[in-house]
Amino acid sequence: MRKIIAVAAAAAALPFAVPAFAQDTTTGSGTMETTAAQDSGTPTSPDGSKAFGIEPYVGVLGGWEQFDRQPNAGIPIPPNRYRLDGAMVQGVAGVNVPLGPVFVGAEGNVAKGVSGDIDWEYGAAGRFGLRAGDSGLIYGKVGYQWVNFDKNADTRRDYHAMTYGVGVEVGPKDIGLGGITGRSGLRLRLEMNTFSNAKSFRPMAGVIAHF
């Protein structure tokens, strides 16, 4: 009788033991796969997206530029009635190349002065920096810029020189808007540039749309 009871108990426990064993096996296999993935050294970006790729973008910024009025600024000092500074609106287009936690890229720009005697500006620059947070960028840039002054200014109209800048971009989740816009492809940019050897001061801010 005891043998019959023992066999019956073992038969009753078998349906429960098989799934448990299978679960343990699956869990163990999943753990092994995760460990293997972690040990493989696959590069990742800060936001979990692919570490390498190409990211084109366009943007619109607004800001102010003020040129140095000293004689060695490279731009002659105009009469007081002329203003070699003023507000401007700028369009940019470029491409970022993510390289894991860092990135490099190139960007072109065209700006129109809306006050003062700055007429048009245009140029190109290379960018390089760090990826931060969900979609943030911290970067420096070096390029070449052409400046065209209004024909009424008592100075030669066109000047060109190297430009240098630093900036930061933050995406929706980085500024607490993840629940509103999600991954909308928008970043807010704050940037500071200078013309030639620190002969101008140009803060800019705007919106960048990346694809």
C-alpha positions in Angstrom: 0.0 0.0 0.0 2.8 2.4 0.9 4.4 1.8 -2.5 1.2 2.5 -4.3 0.7 5.8 -2.4 4.3 6.9 -3.2 3.9 6.1 -6.9 0.6 8.0 -7.0 2.2 11.0 -5.2 5.1 11.1 -7.7 2.7 10.9 -10.6 0.6 13.8 -9.2 3.7 16.0 -8.7 5.1 15.4 -12.2 2.9 17.9 -14.0 4.1 20.7 -11.7 7.7 19.6 -11.7 8.1 19.7 -15.5 7.0 23.4 -16.0 9.2 24.4 -13.0 12.2 22.7 -14.5 11.5 24.2 -17.9 11.2 27.7 -16.3 14.5 27.2 -14.5 16.1 26.1 -17.7 14.8 29.1 -19.7 15.7 31.5 -17.0 19.2 30.1 -16.8 19.5 30.3 -20.6 18.3 33.9 -20.6 20.8 34.8 -18.0 23.5 33.2 -19.9 22.5 35.1 -23.1 22.4 38.4 -21.2 25.7 37.8 -19.7 27.2 36.9 -23.1 25.8 40.1 -24.6 27.2 42.2 -21.7 30.6 40.5 -22.1 30.7 41.0 -25.9 31.5 44.7 -25.4 28.9 45.9 -28.0 29.0 49.8 -28.0 25.9 51.6 -26.8 24.8 55.2 -26.8 23.7 57.0 -23.7 20.0 56.8 -24.7 20.1 53.2 -25.7 19.9 53.8 -29.4 22.4 52.5 -31.9 25.9 53.6 -31.2 26.9 54.2 -34.8 25.0 55.8 -37.7 24.2 59.0 -39.6 21.8 61.6 -38.2 20.9 64.5 -40.6 19.2 67.6 -39.2 17.9 71.1 -39.9 17.2 74.0 -37.5 16.2 77.6 -37.0 17.9 79.9 -34.5 17.7 83.5 -33.4 20.2 85.6 -31.7 22.5 88.7 -31.6 26.0 89.4 -32.9 28.2 92.3 -31.8 31.5 93.0 -33.5 34.5 94.5 -31.8 34.9 98.2 -32.7 38.6 98.3 -31.9 41.0 99.2 -34.8 42.5 95.7 -34.8 39.2 93.9 -35.1 39.7 93.4 -38.9 36.6 95.5 -39.6 37.1 99.3 -39.8 35.4 101.4 -37.2 32.3 103.0 -38.8 30.8 106.4 -38.1 28.6 106.3 -35.0 25.4 106.3 -37.1 26.2 102.8 -38.3 25.7 99.7 -36.2 28.0 96.7 -36.8 25.8 94.6 -34.5 22.2 93.5 -34.4 19.7 90.7 -34.2 19.6 87.9 -36.7 17.7 84.8 -37.8 19.8 81.8 -38.8 19.0 78.5 -40.6 21.3 75.5 -40.3 21.5 72.1 -41.9 24.0 69.4 -41.1 24.7 65.8 -40.2 25.9 64.1 -37.0 27.8 60.9 -37.0 27.4 59.1 -33.6 30.4 57.1 -32.5 29.2 55.5 -29.3 29.4 58.1 -26.5 30.8 60.8 -28.7 30.0 62.3 -32.1 31.4 64.3 -35.0 29.6 66.2 -37.7 29.5 69.0 -40.2 27.1 71.9 -40.5 26.3 74.8 -42.9 24.5 78.0 -42.0 22.9 81.1 -43.5 21.9 84.1 -41.4 19.9 87.3 -42.1 20.3 90.4 -40.1 17.0 91.9 -38.9 18.4 95.0 -37.2 21.7 97.0 -37.4 23.8 96.9 -40.5 24.6 93.1 -40.7 23.0 92.0 -44.0 23.8 88.3 -44.6 26.2 85.8 -43.1 26.9 82.3 -44.3 29.5 79.6 -43.6 30.3 76.0 -42.6 31.8 74.3 -39.6 32.8 71.0 -38.2 31.4 69.9 -34.9 32.7 67.4 -32.3 31.6 66.5 -28.8 29.9 64.2 -26.3 26.5 62.6 -26.2 24.7 63.1 -22.9 21.5 62.0 -21.3 18.6 60.8 -23.5 19.5 62.8 -26.6 21.7 65.7 -25.4 24.9 66.9 -27.1 27.8 69.0 -25.7 30.1 70.2 -28.4 32.7 72.5 -29.8 32.8 73.8 -33.4 35.4 75.3 -35.8 34.6 76.7 -39.2 34.8 79.6 -41.7 32.2 82.4 -41.9 31.5 85.2 -44.4 29.9 88.4 -43.2 28.1 90.8 -45.5 27.2 94.3 -44.2 24.5 96.5 -45.5 25.4 98.7 -48.5 24.7 101.9 -46.4 27.5 101.1 -43.9 30.6 103.2 -44.4 32.9 100.1 -44.6 33.8 97.4 -47.1 30.8 95.1 -47.3 32.3 91.6 -47.1 34.6 90.1 -44.5 35.5 86.5 -43.8 37.5 84.6 -41.2 37.6 81.5 -39.0 34.9 81.1 -36.5 34.8 79.1 -33.2 32.0 78.1 -30.9 30.7 76.0 -28.1 27.1 74.8 -27.5 24.7 72.3 -26.0 21.6 70.6 -27.3 18.9 69.0 -25.1 16.1 66.7 -26.2 12.6 66.4 -24.8 13.4 63.8 -22.1 16.5 65.7 -21.0 14.3 68.7 -20.0 11.4 66.7 -18.5 9.1 66.7 -21.6 9.2 63.0 -22.4 5.5 62.5 -21.5 4.5 65.3 -23.9 6.6 65.0 -27.0 8.3 61.6 -26.6 10.9 61.0 -29.2 9.7 63.8 -31.4 13.1 64.4 -33.0 13.4 67.9 -31.6 16.3 69.4 -29.6 16.7 72.9 -28.1 20.1 74.4 -28.9 22.1 77.1 -27.0 25.3 78.2 -28.7 28.0 80.9 -28.5 30.2 81.8 -31.5 33.0 84.3 -32.2 34.3 85.7 -35.5 38.1 85.6 -36.2 40.3 86.0 -33.1 37.4 86.8 -30.6 36.4 89.8 -32.7 32.6 89.2 -32.2 30.2 87.9 -29.6 27.2 85.9 -31.0 24.8 84.1 -28.7 22.2 82.0 -30.5 19.2 79.8 -29.4 16.8 77.8 -31.4 15.2 74.4 -32.3 16.9 71.6 -34.1 14.9 68.8 -35.9 16.8 65.6 -36.5 15.8 62.6 -38.5 
